[in-house]
């Protein structure tokens, strides 16, 4: 299992919430960050999660693929954030 998804599962985040979070990520990455903050994951685990993503951004693609979502939408959302 993808380590991002594993952290969510470890903190009893439901499949529906995970799917909703990644769907939000494809539409509005800033909103996804706010949603992550509302999931009740302890700050140390969130820091660990962010560190993993910073060191290995492909983990997001792997999680999106594992959830059966369209990674091109994540790329499009990311492009919107570029100046």
Secondary structure, DSSP 8 states (H G I E B T S, - for coil): --HHHHHHHHTT--HHHHHHHHHHHHH-HHHHHHHHHTS---HHHHHHHHHHHHH-THHHHHHHHHHT--HHHHHHHHHHH--
